[in-house]
């Protein structure tokens, strides 16, 4: 296990496990944002496509961008009934602007992505994404790991969610999987980007707003970027 893409490629979690988490995010997203049928959505680092599955029927077109080909293959299966979904494979050495040439988005969602990317690469992607936004387009970054966060507390929040939902299967699936994979998880870098880090590096390119109550990890941050 030498990279986060390989870590998340492991199919040990069921589709229903991921869908339960995606439903929470999408429900909270729709309460705070107006995604319309004439708009386009980019699910950046969309993994196996569970957020795309829920949101794509509500917009004109959804594009899932992902670095793992195995995850894209799984996303195609998850979204096989959604004809308005497109897929883009992005290797870290690829030029993002070239990959997105011809696309303009109203919303870019980066859900639980930033903590797996070094700050330099993360900022580069944000700078390149600015040219792929439509007028009034916005970027939503969620699940930012704050500098004083504790991994075990974050994991507890997820376990409590499944338990409180009465989803015993999901709870046990999460509990035993994380025990099995904890060594792999701890061996990989998780980056903690503060709002100050991001704001300083963007150099006034974006206006930054903070959003609450989007994901299960209540101790993590979410930010909304609007081009200046």
C-alpha positions as CSV (number, residue, x, y, z in Angstrom):
1,X,0.0,0.0,0.0
2,X,2.1,3.0,-1.2
3,X,-0.5,5.6,-2.2
4,X,-3.9,6.9,-1.3
5,X,-5.5,5.9,-4.6
6,X,-4.4,2.3,-4.0
7,X,-5.7,2.5,-0.5
8,X,-9.2,3.6,-1.7
9,X,-9.2,1.1,-4.6
10,X,-9.7,-1.7,-2.0
11,X,-13.3,-2.8,-2.6
12,X,-13.7,-4.0,1.0
13,X,-16.4,-1.4,1.7
14,X,-19.8,-2.1,0.1
15,X,-21.6,0.4,-2.2
16,X,-24.3,0.9,0.4
17,X,-21.7,1.9,3.0
18,X,-20.4,4.7,0.8
19,X,-23.9,5.7,-0.4
20,X,-25.0,6.2,3.2
21,X,-22.2,8.8,3.6
22,X,-22.8,10.4,0.2
23,X,-26.5,10.8,1.0
24,X,-25.6,12.9,4.1
25,X,-23.3,15.2,2.1
26,X,-25.7,15.6,-0.9
27,X,-28.7,16.3,1.4
28,X,-26.7,19.0,3.2
29,X,-25.3,20.3,-0.1
30,X,-28.8,20.7,-1.6
31,X,-30.0,22.6,1.5
32,X,-27.3,25.2,1.1
33,X,-26.9,25.3,-2.7
34,X,-29.2,25.5,-5.7
35,X,-28.1,22.9,-8.2
36,X,-30.2,23.4,-11.3
37,X,-31.0,21.3,-14.4
38,X,-29.1,23.8,-16.6
39,X,-25.9,23.6,-14.7
40,X,-22.7,21.5,-14.9
41,X,-21.0,19.8,-12.0
42,X,-17.4,18.6,-11.6
43,X,-16.8,15.9,-8.9
44,X,-13.1,16.4,-8.5
45,X,-11.5,13.3,-7.0
46,X,-14.9,11.6,-7.1
47,X,-13.7,8.1,-6.4
48,X,-16.2,5.5,-7.1
49,X,-18.9,8.0,-8.0
50,X,-21.4,7.9,-5.2
51,X,-21.8,11.7,-4.9
52,X,-22.1,11.8,-8.7
53,X,-24.8,9.2,-8.6
54,X,-27.0,11.3,-6.4
55,X,-26.3,14.7,-7.8
56,X,-26.1,14.0,-11.6
57,X,-29.9,13.5,-12.1
58,X,-30.3,17.1,-10.7
59,X,-28.0,18.8,-13.2
60,X,-27.3,19.0,-17.0
61,X,-24.0,17.2,-16.9
62,X,-21.7,15.8,-14.2
63,X,-18.0,15.1,-14.8
64,X,-16.2,12.7,-12.5
65,X,-12.4,13.3,-12.4
66,X,-10.3,10.7,-10.6
67,X,-6.7,9.6,-10.5
68,X,-7.5,5.9,-10.1
69,X,-8.6,3.9,-13.2
70,X,-10.0,1.2,-10.9
71,X,-12.2,3.7,-9.1
72,X,-13.4,5.1,-12.5
73,X,-14.3,1.6,-13.6
74,X,-16.3,1.1,-10.5
75,X,-17.9,4.6,-10.9
76,X,-19.1,3.6,-14.4
77,X,-21.0,0.7,-12.8
78,X,-22.4,2.8,-10.0
79,X,-23.6,5.4,-12.5
80,X,-24.6,3.1,-15.3
81,X,-28.2,4.4,-15.3
82,X,-27.1,8.1,-15.4
83,X,-26.4,9.0,-19.1
84,X,-25.2,12.6,-18.4
85,X,-22.0,11.5,-16.5
86,X,-18.6,11.9,-18.1
87,X,-15.3,10.5,-16.8
88,X,-11.8,12.0,-16.8
89,X,-8.7,10.2,-15.6
90,X,-6.1,12.6,-14.1
91,X,-2.6,11.4,-13.3
92,X,-0.7,13.7,-11.0
93,X,1.7,14.5,-13.8
94,X,-1.1,15.6,-16.1
95,X,-1.9,19.2,-16.8
96,X,-5.4,19.8,-15.3
97,X,-6.2,22.7,-17.6
98,X,-5.6,20.5,-20.7
99,X,-7.7,17.7,-19.3
100,X,-10.6,20.1,-18.7
101,X,-10.3,22.0,-22.0
102,X,-13.7,22.8,-23.3
103,X,-15.5,22.3,-20.0
104,X,-17.1,25.0,-17.9
105,X,-18.6,24.2,-14.5
106,X,-21.1,25.9,-12.2
107,X,-20.0,23.8,-9.2
108,X,-16.7,22.0,-8.5
109,X,-17.0,19.7,-5.5
110,X,-13.8,18.5,-3.9
111,X,-15.1,16.2,-1.1
112,X,-12.5,14.7,1.1
113,X,-9.7,15.3,-1.4
114,X,-7.5,18.1,0.0
115,X,-6.0,16.0,2.8
116,X,-4.6,13.5,0.4
117,X,-2.7,16.1,-1.7
118,X,0.4,18.1,-0.9
119,X,-0.3,21.8,-0.6
120,X,1.7,22.8,-3.7
121,X,-0.3,20.4,-5.9
122,X,-3.6,21.3,-4.3
123,X,-3.1,25.0,-4.9
124,X,-2.0,24.3,-8.5
125,X,-5.2,22.5,-9.1
126,X,-7.2,25.3,-7.6
127,X,-5.4,27.9,-9.8
128,X,-6.1,25.8,-12.9
129,X,-9.7,25.2,-12.0
130,X,-10.4,28.9,-12.1
131,X,-10.4,28.8,-15.9
132,X,-12.9,26.0,-15.9
133,X,-15.6,27.9,-14.0
134,X,-18.6,29.5,-15.6
135,X,-19.7,32.9,-14.6
136,X,-20.7,32.7,-10.9
137,X,-19.1,29.3,-10.7
138,X,-17.8,28.1,-7.3
139,X,-15.6,25.5,-5.8
140,X,-16.6,23.7,-2.7
141,X,-13.8,22.0,-0.7
142,X,-15.0,19.8,2.2
143,X,-13.6,17.6,4.9
144,X,-10.5,19.7,5.4
145,X,-8.4,18.2,8.2
146,X,-7.5,21.0,10.6
147,X,-4.1,21.2,12.2
148,X,-5.2,20.2,15.7
149,X,-7.4,17.3,14.5
150,X,-7.1,13.8,15.8
151,X,-7.6,10.8,13.4
152,X,-9.2,8.6,16.0
153,X,-11.8,11.3,16.9
154,X,-12.6,11.7,13.2
155,X,-13.0,7.9,12.8
156,X,-15.2,7.9,15.9
157,X,-17.6,10.4,14.3
158,X,-18.1,8.1,11.4
159,X,-18.7,5.1,13.6
160,X,-21.2,7.0,15.7
161,X,-23.1,8.0,12.5
162,X,-23.7,4.4,11.5
163,X,-24.6,3.4,15.0
164,X,-27.1,6.2,15.5
165,X,-28.7,5.5,12.1
166,X,-29.3,1.9,13.3
167,X,-27.1,0.7,10.5
168,X,-25.4,-2.2,12.3
169,X,-23.9,-3.6,9.1
170,X,-22.3,-0.3,8.2
171,X,-21.0,0.2,11.7
172,X,-19.4,-3.3,11.8
173,X,-18.1,-2.9,8.3
174,X,-16.4,0.4,9.2
175,X,-15.1,-0.8,12.6
176,X,-13.5,-4.0,11.4
177,X,-12.2,-2.5,8.2
178,X,-10.5,0.4,9.9
179,X,-8.8,-2.0,12.4
180,X,-7.5,-4.1,9.4
181,X,-6.4,-1.1,7.5
182,X,-5.2,1.2,10.3
183,X,-1.5,0.4,9.8
184,X,-1.8,1.2,6.0
185,X,-3.7,4.4,6.8
186,X,-1.1,5.6,9.3
187,X,1.8,4.9,6.9
188,X,0.4,7.3,4.3
189,X,0.7,11.1,4.6
190,X,-2.5,13.0,5.5
191,X,-2.1,16.8,5.0
192,X,-3.6,19.4,7.3
193,X,-4.1,22.6,5.3
194,X,-5.2,25.6,7.4
195,X,-7.4,28.3,6.0
196,X,-4.4,30.6,6.3
197,X,-2.2,28.3,4.3
198,X,-4.8,28.2,1.5
199,X,-5.6,31.9,1.5
200,X,-2.0,32.9,1.4
201,X,-1.1,30.6,-1.5
202,X,-4.2,31.6,-3.6
203,X,-2.9,35.2,-3.5
204,X,-6.3,36.9,-3.7
205,X,-7.5,34.8,-6.7
206,X,-10.6,33.6,-4.7
207,X,-12.9,34.9,-2.1
208,X,-13.1,32.3,0.7
209,X,-16.2,31.6,2.8
210,X,-16.6,28.9,5.4
211,X,-19.5,26.4,5.3
212,X,-20.7,24.3,8.2
213,X,-22.5,21.0,8.5
214,X,-21.8,19.3,5.2
215,X,-20.1,16.0,6.1
216,X,-20.1,13.4,8.8
217,X,-16.8,14.7,10.2
218,X,-18.1,17.5,12.3
219,X,-14.6,18.5,13.4
220,X,-13.4,19.1,9.9
221,X,-13.8,22.3,7.9
222,X,-15.5,23.1,4.5
223,X,-14.7,26.2,2.4
224,X,-16.4,27.8,-0.6
225,X,-14.2,29.5,-3.2
226,X,-15.5,32.2,-5.5
227,X,-13.2,33.8,-8.1
228,X,-12.4,37.5,-7.3
